Amino acid sequence: MAGRRKKSETVPKPSVDLDRSFGPNLRRWRDKRGYSQEKLAQLADLHRTEIGLLERGEREPKLGIITKLAGALGVSPGVLFEGLEFVPSDSGHGHFTYAVSGHEPAD
């Protein structure tokens, strides 16, 4: 009988540090467009507090929110993850890390 694996038997998933990439990128693009959090929320059909939570890294975005924000900003969803890189490990797994770029978003 097939069942759920015990936690000790599951393959670890790569960890993601979204708060260090997504939030700052979202804020940079919002600032570049000259939008307030409230304006971006209106354009993306989200609540204003959601924008603040995402920018501060207090909430991880779901795919639907990412696409709404990218559309409202007029960018590809991928640019909101600029600087996020996968680092493989010897075990065959790995993790995502944020590489600080220090450059302004390009159009």
C-alpha positions as CSV (number, residue, x, y, z in Angstrom):
1,M,0.0,0.0,0.0
2,A,1.4,3.3,-1.0
3,G,1.4,6.0,1.6
4,R,3.0,9.2,2.6
5,R,6.7,9.1,3.3
6,K,8.0,9.9,6.7
7,K,9.6,13.3,7.0
8,S,13.0,11.6,7.4
9,E,12.5,9.8,4.1
10,T,11.6,12.8,2.0
11,V,14.0,14.5,-0.3
12,P,14.8,18.0,1.0
13,K,13.6,20.8,-1.3
14,P,15.9,23.7,-2.2
15,S,15.5,26.6,0.2
16,V,14.5,29.9,-1.2
17,D,15.3,33.3,0.4
18,L,12.7,35.4,-1.4
19,D,12.6,38.2,1.1
20,R,16.1,39.2,0.0
21,S,15.3,39.3,-3.7
22,F,11.6,39.6,-4.5
23,G,10.8,42.4,-2.0
24,P,13.7,44.8,-2.9
25,N,13.1,44.1,-6.6
26,L,9.4,44.9,-6.3
27,R,10.2,48.1,-4.4
28,R,12.9,49.2,-7.0
29,W,10.5,48.6,-9.9
30,R,7.6,50.4,-8.1
31,D,9.8,53.3,-7.4
32,K,11.1,53.3,-11.0
33,R,7.6,53.5,-12.3
34,G,6.8,56.3,-9.8
35,Y,4.0,54.3,-8.1
36,S,2.9,54.5,-4.5
37,Q,2.1,51.2,-2.8
38,E,-1.5,52.2,-3.1
39,K,-1.3,52.9,-6.8
40,L,0.5,49.6,-7.5
41,A,-2.1,47.7,-5.5
42,Q,-4.9,49.3,-7.5
43,L,-3.2,48.4,-10.8
44,A,-2.6,44.8,-9.6
45,D,-6.0,44.4,-8.0
46,L,-4.4,43.8,-4.6
47,H,-4.8,45.4,-1.2
48,R,-2.3,48.1,-0.3
49,T,-1.0,46.2,2.8
50,E,-0.1,43.2,0.6
51,I,2.4,45.4,-1.3
52,G,4.1,46.4,1.9
53,L,4.2,42.9,3.3
54,L,5.8,41.6,0.1
55,E,8.4,44.5,-0.1
56,R,9.4,43.9,3.5
57,G,9.7,40.1,3.0
58,E,7.0,39.4,5.5
59,R,4.9,37.4,3.0
60,E,6.1,35.1,0.1
61,P,4.2,35.8,-3.1
62,K,2.1,33.2,-4.8
63,L,2.2,32.8,-8.6
64,G,-1.0,34.7,-9.2
65,I,0.2,37.7,-7.2
66,I,3.6,37.6,-9.0
67,T,1.9,37.8,-12.4
68,K,-0.5,40.5,-11.3
69,L,2.4,42.6,-10.0
70,A,4.5,42.0,-13.1
71,G,1.6,43.0,-15.3
72,A,0.9,46.2,-13.3
73,L,4.6,47.1,-13.6
74,G,4.8,46.2,-17.2
75,V,7.7,43.7,-16.7
76,S,8.3,40.0,-17.1
77,P,7.7,38.1,-13.8
78,G,11.3,37.0,-13.9
79,V,12.7,40.5,-13.4
80,L,11.2,40.5,-9.9
81,F,13.5,37.6,-9.1
82,E,16.7,39.3,-10.4
83,G,19.7,38.3,-8.3
84,L,18.2,35.0,-7.2
85,E,20.6,32.2,-8.1
86,F,20.6,28.4,-7.6
87,V,23.7,27.0,-5.9
88,P,24.0,23.2,-6.2
89,S,25.5,21.2,-3.4
90,D,27.6,18.1,-3.2
91,S,24.5,16.2,-2.1
92,G,22.8,16.8,-5.4
93,H,20.4,19.3,-3.8
94,G,21.1,22.9,-3.3
95,H,19.7,26.2,-2.4
96,F,18.8,29.6,-3.8
97,T,20.8,32.6,-2.8
98,Y,20.6,36.2,-3.5
99,A,23.5,37.8,-5.3
100,V,23.6,41.6,-4.6
101,S,23.9,43.3,-8.0
102,G,23.6,47.0,-7.0
103,H,22.3,48.0,-10.5
104,E,19.2,49.8,-11.3
105,P,16.4,48.0,-13.1
106,A,16.5,48.3,-16.9
107,D,13.4,48.7,-19.0
